[in-house]
Amino acid sequence: MTIRRPLVSGNWKMHHDHIEALHTVRDLGLRLKAEDVARVDVSVHPPFTDLRTVQTLVEQEHIPVAIGAQHCSDEDAGPRTGEVSPRFLARLGTAYVIVGHSERRTLFGMDDAKVAATLRAVLRHEMTPIVCIGETEEQRSRGLTEAVLEEQVMAALSGLPPEVLGALVIAYEPIWAIGTGQAATAVDAEDACVFIRSLVTKVGGDGAAERTRIQYGGSVTGENATDLMAEPNVDGLLVGGASLEAPAFTDIIRATGACYRS
């Protein structure tokens, strides 16, 4: 048991149009019971074109999930064709924004400086960033995991006050585990989360580090969720493919909640 309320986030990536999103979230709403979310926060992160549809459904049917986005610009407005302003997301009731996902870093050239700027844009509009960090398989094999994590964490978080740090979410997503079916072991995830928490301590002190939620992401399923969430420093899960179907996502939410029930 910790003071940190776990967060389970479903990152749909480039899947589900707005009609498919409607059916998926409605199905999720029918499956989730009050006891499933009594000690767990849940967010869903659809594509941008689905957000208004999902927001309307969640509000009308009182579905116990928060709205999340997968990315945003670090600027509020301007000549940035194809980008989405954090101000627009805030107006839609978006609660969480994923920042610096490995696919944004590797496919779209998002560097540490851009991650830091985007993180601050999300905060400026009173949304909670989910800051993604993680190492490649090559970096892991060379024993560079901690060096990579430290570089990414310090670049993103340095200069933020303790009260802001404590309200953040950090997602440890080892790139070698994303979409591969090769999830980190619970011990791997715990070791990484302990190290990340020590870095937050360096930036903002023990109090901030104790409050900061650190998720694990990478080939999460209903089968491995319980083992991952049993670790004391794993405060939630960032779920990819398994969040696309309501039954599988519900299993993960319930497994997470079970670890926190007295």
Secondary structure, DSSP 8 states (H G I E B T S, - for coil): --SS--EEEEE--S---HHHHHHHHHHHHHH--GGGGSS-EEEEE--GGGHHHHHHHHHHHT-S-EEEES---SSSSSS-TT---HHHHHHTT--EEEES-HHHHHHH---HHHHHHHHHHHHHTT-EEEEEE---HHHHHTT-HHHHHHHHHHHHHTT--HHHHTT-EEEE--GGGTTTS----HHHHHHHHHHHHHHHHHHH-HHHHHH-EEEEESS--TTTHHHHHTSTT--EEEESGGGSSHHHHHHHHHHHHHTT--
